[in-house]
Amino acid sequence: MSCDFFNLANSALQKLQPYQAGKPTDELERELGISNIVKLASNENPLGLSASVKSALEKELSELTRYPDANGYYLKQALASKYAVNLNQVTLGNGSNDLLELIARAFVNAQHEVIFSQYAFVVYPLVTQAIEAKAVVVPAKDYGHDLDAMADAITENTKLIFIANPNNPTGTFLAPAALKAFLSKVPENVLVVLDEAYFEYADPQLRGNAIAWIDTFPNLIVSRTFSKAYGLAGLRIGYTISNAQIAELLNRLRQPFSCNALALKAATTVLQDEKYLEESIALNNAGMADLSAFFTANGLEYIPSMGNFITVNVQRSGAAVYQELLQEGVIVRPIAGYGLANHLRISIGTMAENQRFKQALLKVLQL
């Protein structure tokens, strides 16, 4: 090969390391010949697909020779009704990750700064690096966002701030009053993305309603997904709600068919399925309580979480423990890439899956 295609790529791409997803179960089966695998690595909903979604998707199959609705009208209408906003405030994407990148590409260039927290979602530094902007990483406070320090980090070059609430991978949570106080300090020309991918799992008595703040803080963009509590990770669909002018700009850049027909139908359907959402949350709450008690009983320090995962200090190399758990047929998530070398992130599974994990961890750690 005479041409070095690597050197043809832009400089940002040459330096970029790809997102590392959780190991799929079939990959572990191929590598180790293990069956009956428990995957607790990717913060997926263990409840299974909603029955109402299954029925809706079966009816939609006959229409798959047609392009999907490029504007996602019915889903936008359902979201606008649910959250009491206008249709033109909603932007749809191929999962919320797609929208996080879309926002950065729409508003940030190489002369700008993007602020996010230490231990924040790995996509924030990835999209910042991809557009060659300057990443301003603010040291964490108790594994979560230090909002005062983040406000102090704003300069005339700051264009975008990412805040995950609850935060992935630590599960920490910011109270509404603290967030509103922070937003009041942010200049109107600095966009704040409040990434609420795990919003539905947070305690409803504590989480507030950030969407209702957009009239007061027009630079606020609220991002959510159907991948977690709504159980549609495989279909990839998310949304943002924002000031209408911001949404209009995002929709100029957004690919017209980024949301496929099955995803649109499934999301519109599950949004109305309150019973499924309640069951998802109840299962998560029970599993969270069970694993928290297990860690406490075995002297393992963990970070209290408002998500559908929990991060635990395994007291030695998390990567090594991860590999040993794979031998037991249990997939979790090592997070050394976040700077937490002795920690693992465990997605909450069914009670049977959680039990498999507990038995495997006891064996590996010799507790």
RODO-2510 file (C-alpha; in nm, 4 decimals, decimal comma):
residues 367
     n   res          X          Y          Z
     1     m     0,0000     0,0000     0,0000
     2     s     0,1658     0,3206    -0,1175
     3     c    -0,0767     0,5727     0,0345
     4     d    -0,0770     0,6346     0,4087
     5     f    -0,4459     0,7063     0,4607
     6     f    -0,3914     0,7827     0,8269
     7     n    -0,2103     1,1001     0,7256
     8     l    -0,5020     1,1977     0,5022
     9     a    -0,7310     1,2203     0,8063
    10     n    -0,7657     1,5482     0,9896
    11     s    -0,5361     1,5963     1,2881
    12     a    -0,8154     1,5641     1,5434
    13     l    -0,9164     1,2219     1,4110
    14     q    -0,5563     1,1013     1,4121
    15     k    -0,5401     1,1657     1,7873
    16     l    -0,8875     1,0348     1,8707
    17     q    -0,9347     0,7068     2,0553
    18     p    -1,2680     0,5377     1,9770
    19     y    -1,5389     0,4905     2,2358
    20     q    -1,5005     0,1553     2,4106
    21     a    -1,8381    -0,0119     2,4437
    22     g    -1,9151    -0,2914     2,6884
    23     k    -1,8157    -0,6406     2,5749
    24     p    -2,1054    -0,8190     2,3978
    25     t    -2,2126    -1,1585     2,5298
    26     d    -2,1516    -1,3338     2,1964
    27     e    -1,7919    -1,2078     2,1927
    28     l    -1,7292    -1,3668     2,5309
    29     e    -1,8899    -1,6881     2,4083
    30     r    -1,6530    -1,6947     2,1102
    31     e    -1,3454    -1,6169     2,3196
    32     l    -1,4007    -1,8509     2,6142
    33     g    -1,6729    -2,0878     2,5058
    34     i    -1,8857    -1,9810     2,8026
    35     s    -2,2651    -1,9913     2,7893
    36     n    -2,5275    -1,8562     3,0287
    37     i    -2,3469    -1,5235     3,0436
    38     v    -2,4615    -1,2337     3,2619
    39     k    -2,3948    -0,8922     3,1111
    40     l    -2,3913    -0,6054     3,3596
    41     a    -2,1659    -0,3731     3,1626
    42     s    -2,3695    -0,1298     2,9536
    43     n    -2,6447     0,0063     3,1804
    44     e    -2,9152    -0,1660     2,9805
    45     n    -3,2675    -0,2307     3,1048
    46     p    -3,2852    -0,5946     3,2236
    47     l    -3,6663    -0,6034     3,2190
    48     g    -3,6887    -0,6845     2,8497
    49     l    -3,8895    -0,5095     2,5806
    50     s    -4,2283    -0,3672     2,6692
    51     a    -4,5167    -0,5834     2,5438
    52     s    -4,6806    -0,2745     2,3950
    53     v    -4,3636    -0,2011     2,1980
    54     k    -4,3418    -0,5579     2,0690
    55     s    -4,6948    -0,5317     1,9348
    56     a    -4,6327    -0,1925     1,7761
    57     l    -4,3108    -0,3092     1,6086
    58     e    -4,4793    -0,6153     1,4577
    59     k    -4,7328    -0,3873     1,2893
    60     e    -4,4582    -0,1551     1,1668
    61     l    -4,2570    -0,4273     0,9905
    62     s    -4,4666    -0,4143     0,6724
    63     e    -4,3704    -0,0471     0,6249
    64     l    -3,9931    -0,0939     0,6334
    65     t    -3,9557    -0,0480     0,2586
    66     r    -4,0519     0,3157     0,3196
    67     y    -3,8306     0,5892     0,4603
    68     p    -3,9141     0,6937     0,8159
    69     d    -4,0722     1,0293     0,8908
    70     a    -3,7685     1,2564     0,8701
    71     n    -3,9166     1,4969     1,1248
    72     g    -4,0460     1,2334     1,3683
    73     y    -4,3713     1,4244     1,4008
    74     y    -4,5666     1,1813     1,6192
    75     l    -4,2821     1,1280     1,8651
    76     k    -4,2179     1,5006     1,8856
    77     q    -4,5871     1,5554     1,9439
    78     a    -4,5918     1,2967     2,2242
    79     l    -4,2843     1,4501     2,3892
    80     a    -4,4181     1,8040     2,3570
    81     s    -4,7454     1,6972     2,5176
    82     k    -4,5763     1,5062     2,7988
    83     y    -4,3406     1,7896     2,8925
    84     a    -4,5659     2,0862     2,8104
    85     v    -4,3346     2,2353     2,5489
    86     n    -4,3801     2,3354     2,1872
    87     l    -4,3127     2,0933     1,9042
    88     n    -4,0373     2,3183     1,7706
    89     q    -3,8373     2,2809     2,0924
    90     v    -3,7734     1,9092     2,0357
    91     t    -3,4791     1,7582     1,8470
    92     l    -3,4556     1,3833     1,7869
    93     g    -3,1366     1,1845     1,7476
    94     n    -2,9872     0,8401     1,7024
    95     g    -2,9540     0,8005     2,0782
    96     s    -2,8606     1,0916     2,3020
    97     n    -2,4905     1,0441     2,2123
    98     d    -2,5747     1,1546     1,8600
    99     l    -2,7286     1,4734     1,9969
   100     l    -2,4355     1,5508     2,2270
   101     e    -2,2058     1,5478     1,9268
   102     l    -2,4569     1,7419     1,7172
   103     i    -2,4678     2,0211     1,9760
   104     a    -2,0901     2,0460     1,9882
   105     r    -2,0578     2,0550     1,6100
   106     a    -2,3333     2,3145     1,5791
   107     f    -2,1937     2,5646     1,8276
   108     v    -1,8254     2,4963     1,9029
   109     n    -1,5084     2,5357     1,6989
   110     a    -1,1349     2,5011     1,7588
   111     q    -1,1106     2,8468     1,9202
   112     h    -1,3606     2,7582     2,1932
   113     e    -1,3492     2,5843     2,5314
   114     v    -1,5786     2,3070     2,6536
   115     i    -1,6157     2,2522     3,0276
   116     f    -1,7000     1,9203     3,1902
   117     s    -1,6193     1,7411     3,5127
   118     q    -1,3589     1,4861     3,6018
   119     y    -1,5231     1,1399     3,5974
   120     a    -1,7892     1,2675     3,3556
   121     f    -1,9251     1,0704     3,0600
   122     v    -1,6459     0,9751     2,8180
   123     v    -1,8337     1,1110     2,5148
   124     y    -1,7762     1,4706     2,6326
   125     p    -1,3973     1,4638     2,5858
   126     l    -1,4371     1,2617     2,2663
   127     v    -1,6623     1,5146     2,0933
   128     t    -1,4509     1,8019     2,2230
   129     q    -1,1356     1,6483     2,0794
   130     a    -1,3096     1,5652     1,7512
   131     i    -1,3823     1,9330     1,6858
   132     e    -1,0385     2,0369     1,8161
   133     a    -1,1824     2,2552     2,0918
   134     k    -1,0064     2,2952     2,4258
   135     a    -1,1300     2,0616     2,6998
   136     v    -1,1478     2,2201     3,0447
   137     v    -1,1755     1,9337     3,2936
   138     v    -1,2821     2,0526     3,6392
   139     p    -1,1721     1,8307     3,9312
   140     a    -1,4588     1,6321     4,0801
   141     k    -1,6059     1,6845     4,4238
   142     d    -1,6999     1,3595     4,5991
   143     y    -1,6893     1,1841     4,2595
   144     g    -1,9395     1,4326     4,1159
   145     h    -1,9614     1,7812     3,9679
   146     d    -1,8135     2,0752     4,1573
   147     l    -2,0527     2,3387     4,0247
   148     d    -1,8814     2,6322     4,1946
   149     a    -1,5487     2,5357     4,0382
   150     m    -1,7153     2,4834     3,7019
   151     a    -1,8663     2,8319     3,7186
   152     d    -1,5248     2,9740     3,8075
   153     a    -1,3738     2,7968     3,5047
   154     i    -1,5864     2,9925     3,2561
   155     t    -1,3856     3,2313     3,0389
   156     e    -1,4604     3,4472     2,7357
   157     n    -1,3704     3,1436     2,5205
   158     t    -1,6149     2,9062     2,6893
   159     k    -1,8909     2,7991     2,4533
   160     l    -2,0357     2,4803     2,5998
   161     i    -2,0696     2,3064     2,9368
   162     f    -2,1667     1,9401     2,9752
   163     i    -2,3305     1,8235     3,2992
   164     a    -2,4548     1,4667     3,3463
   165     n    -2,7218     1,4262     3,6122
   166     p    -2,7186     1,1529     3,7351
   167     n    -2,3546     1,1238     3,6347
   168     n    -2,2121     0,8268     3,4482
   169     p    -2,0037     0,6358     3,5644
   170     t    -2,0226     0,7506     3,9272
   171     g    -2,4007     0,7830     3,9727
   172     t    -2,3712     1,1089     4,1668
   173     f    -2,6634     1,3492     4,1620
   174     l    -2,7054     1,7271     4,1730
   175     a    -3,0038     1,8793     4,3522
   176     p    -3,2270     2,1120     4,1478
   177     a    -3,1488     2,4125     4,3678
   178     a    -2,7763     2,3695     4,3105
   179     l    -2,8252     2,3387     3,9358
   180     k    -3,0443     2,6475     3,9164
   181     a    -2,7929     2,8459     4,1185
   182     f    -2,5221     2,7347     3,8766
   183     l    -2,7277     2,8255     3,5698
   184     s    -2,7820     3,1732     3,7086
   185     k    -2,4031     3,2239     3,7010
   186     v    -2,3560     3,1108     3,3404
   187     p    -2,3530     3,3821     3,0716
   188     e    -2,6392     3,3511     2,8240
   189     n    -2,3992     3,2961     2,5329
   190     v    -2,2599     2,9801     2,6967
   191     l    -2,4697     2,6708     2,6301
   192     v    -2,5295     2,4229     2,9109
   193     v    -2,6203     2,0662     2,8189
   194     l    -2,7900     1,8886     3,1070
   195     d    -2,7498     1,5237     3,0116
   196     e    -3,0315     1,3366     3,1862
   197     a    -2,9889     0,9925     3,0309
   198     y    -3,0648     0,8344     3,3713
   199     f    -3,3259     1,0888     3,4792
   200     e    -3,6105     0,8396     3,5226
   201     y    -3,4132     0,6367     3,7788
   202     a    -3,3471     0,9319     4,0092
   203     d    -3,5655     0,9762     4,3173
   204     p    -3,8756     1,1671     4,1939
   205     q    -3,8810     1,3609     4,5213
   206     l    -3,5337     1,4992     4,4473
   207     r    -3,4931     1,5342     4,0729
   208     g    -3,6934     1,8466     3,9870
   209     n    -3,8014     1,9435     3,6336
   210     a    -3,5191     2,1010     3,4360
   211     i    -3,7288     2,1236     3,1198
   212     a    -3,9468     2,3813     3,2951
   213     w    -3,6382     2,6008     3,3454
   214     i    -3,5742     2,6608     2,9750
   215     d    -3,7878     2,9767     2,9637
   216     t    -3,5743     3,1199     3,2451
   217     f    -3,2443     2,9862     3,1097
   218     p    -3,2719     2,9865     2,7271
   219     n    -2,9118     2,8615     2,6973
   220     l    -3,0115     2,5323     2,8670
   221     i    -3,0451     2,2145     2,6598
   222     v    -3,1922     1,9070     2,8298
   223     s    -3,0883     1,5756     2,6777
   224     r    -3,2624     1,2424     2,7438
   225     t    -3,2749     0,8941     2,5966
   226     f    -3,5015     0,5948     2,5476
   227     s    -3,2079     0,3547     2,5897
   228     k    -3,2226     0,3148     2,9665
   229     a    -3,5467     0,3136     3,1651
   230     y    -3,7550     0,2765     2,8480
   231     g    -3,5576    -0,0279     2,7308
   232     l    -3,4805     0,0718     2,3700
   233     a    -3,0982     0,0686     2,3699
   234     g    -3,0835    -0,1462     2,0548
   235     l    -3,2994     0,0928     1,8565
   236     r    -3,0926     0,4046     1,9368
   237     i    -3,3213     0,6993     1,9934
   238     g    -3,2938     1,0065     2,2150
   239     y    -3,4033     1,3676     2,2209
   240     t    -3,3246     1,7149     2,3418
   241     i    -3,5592     1,9874     2,4537
   242     s    -3,4314     2,3403     2,4231
   243     n    -3,5036     2,6957     2,3212
   244     a    -3,6798     2,6835     1,9823
   245     q    -3,3999     2,8737     1,8078
   246     i    -3,1410     2,6241     1,9335
   247     a    -3,3611     2,3345     1,8197
   248     e    -3,4019     2,4904     1,4762
   249     l    -3,0246     2,5159     1,4368
   250     l    -2,9720     2,1571     1,5529
   251     n    -3,2327     2,0357     1,3066
   252     r    -3,0467     2,2115     1,0234
   253     l    -2,7402     1,9980     1,0963
   254     r    -2,9175     1,6774     1,1934
   255     q    -2,9268     1,4035     0,9316
   256     p    -3,2867     1,3736     0,7994
   257     f    -3,3249     0,9988     0,8599
   258     s    -3,1113     0,9585     1,1720
   259     c    -3,4041     0,7977     1,3565
   260     n    -3,5310     0,4828     1,1901
   261     a    -3,8984     0,3894     1,1607
   262     l    -3,8882     0,1154     1,4254
   263     a    -3,7180     0,3454     1,6748
   264     l    -3,9737     0,6214     1,6175
   265     k    -4,2666     0,3815     1,6592
   266     a    -4,1165     0,2116     1,9655
   267     a    -4,0348     0,5394     2,1413
   268     t    -4,3773     0,6888     2,0729
   269     t    -4,5389     0,3728     2,2093
   270     v    -4,3274     0,3199     2,5211
   271     l    -4,3586     0,6852     2,6199
   272     q    -4,7241     0,6100     2,6953
   273     d    -4,6500     0,2828     2,8786
   274     e    -4,6410     0,4057     3,2386
   275     k    -4,6683     0,0517     3,3765
   276     y    -4,3501    -0,0573     3,2000
   277     l    -4,1633     0,2472     3,3291
   278     e    -4,2826     0,1818     3,6845
   279     e    -4,1731    -0,1823     3,6635
   280     s    -3,8318    -0,0808     3,5284
   281     i    -3,7770     0,1628     3,8135
   282     a    -3,9013    -0,0824     4,0776
   283     l    -3,6669    -0,3539     3,9510
   284     n    -3,3775    -0,1094     3,9531
   285     n    -3,4535     0,0134     4,3053
   286     a    -3,4663    -0,3420     4,4399
   287     g    -3,1416    -0,4357     4,2677
   288     m    -2,9666    -0,1198     4,3826
   289     a    -3,0644    -0,1851     4,7446
   290     d    -2,9502    -0,5471     4,7158
   291     l    -2,6066    -0,4677     4,5707
   292     s    -2,5500    -0,1747     4,8070
   293     a    -2,6186    -0,4011     5,1050
   294     f    -2,3907    -0,6686     4,9583
   295     f    -2,0995    -0,4281     4,9177
   296     t    -2,1459    -0,2922     5,2685
   297     a    -2,1592    -0,6411     5,4181
   298     n    -1,8338    -0,7327     5,2462
   299     g    -1,6428    -0,4161     5,3282
   300     l    -1,6354    -0,2830     4,9712
   301     e    -1,6610     0,0931     4,9296
   302     y    -1,9117     0,2007     4,6656
   303     i    -2,0429     0,5306     4,5325
   304     p    -2,4141     0,5801     4,6104
   305     s    -2,5894     0,6011     4,2745
   306     m    -2,9059     0,7532     4,1312
   307     g    -2,8635     0,5689     3,8009
   308     n    -2,9184     0,2074     3,6984
   309     f    -2,5598     0,1155     3,7857
   310     i    -2,3300     0,1273     4,0841
   311     t    -1,9545     0,1849     4,0979
   312     v    -1,7532    -0,0124     4,3522
   313     n    -1,3918    -0,0094     4,4662
   314     v    -1,2661    -0,3682     4,4385
   315     q    -0,9449    -0,2802     4,6261
   316     r    -0,7111    -0,3902     4,3475
   317     s    -0,6827    -0,3528     3,9729
   318     g    -1,0323    -0,3227     3,8348
   319     a    -0,9072    -0,4428     3,4954
   320     a    -0,7701    -0,7608     3,6535
   321     v    -1,0901    -0,8293     3,8471
   322     y    -1,2894    -0,7638     3,5296
   323     q    -1,0898    -1,0302     3,3438
   324     e    -1,1379    -1,2794     3,6257
   325     l    -1,5117    -1,2129     3,6293
   326     l    -1,5211    -1,2855     3,2563
   327     q    -1,3917    -1,6338     3,3363
   328     e    -1,6984    -1,6746     3,5580
   329     g    -1,9297    -1,5653     3,2743
   330     v    -2,0019    -1,2200     3,4201
   331     i    -1,9384    -0,9037     3,2175
   332     v    -1,9041    -0,5747     3,4063
   333     r    -1,7328    -0,2468     3,3130
   334     p    -1,3753    -0,1559     3,4121
   335     i    -1,3372     0,2227     3,4309
   336     a    -0,9648     0,2863     3,4508
   337     g    -1,0162     0,5099     3,1477
   338     y    -1,2060     0,7460     3,3758
   339     g    -0,9180     0,7548     3,6215
   340     l    -1,0786     0,5004     3,8549
   341     a    -0,8330     0,2146     3,8207
   342     n    -0,9537     0,0134     4,1212
   343     h    -1,3230     0,0506     4,0456
   344     l    -1,5787    -0,1414     3,8436
   345     r    -1,9144    -0,0128     3,7239
   346     i    -2,1922    -0,2677     3,7681
   347     s    -2,5221    -0,2309     3,5824
   348     i    -2,8256    -0,3321     3,7859
   349     g    -2,9671    -0,6548     3,6453
   350     t    -3,2472    -0,8868     3,7405
   351     m    -3,2264    -1,0320     4,0896
   352     a    -3,0961    -1,3588     3,9402
   353     e    -2,8291    -1,1740     3,7414
   354     n    -2,7259    -0,9724     4,0449
   355     q    -2,6946    -1,2953     4,2429
   356     r    -2,4650    -1,4442     3,9758
   357     f    -2,2481    -1,1339     3,9934
   358     k    -2,2297    -1,1433     4,3735
   359     q    -2,1256    -1,5088     4,3776
   360     a    -1,8635    -1,4482     4,1084
   361     l    -1,7214    -1,1425     4,2855
   362     l    -1,6956    -1,3258     4,6173
   363     k    -1,5037    -1,6017     4,4420
   364     v    -1,2709    -1,3679     4,2539
   365     l    -1,1950    -1,1466     4,5551
   366     q    -1,1800    -1,4498     4,7871
   367     l    -1,4140    -1,2853     5,0360
***
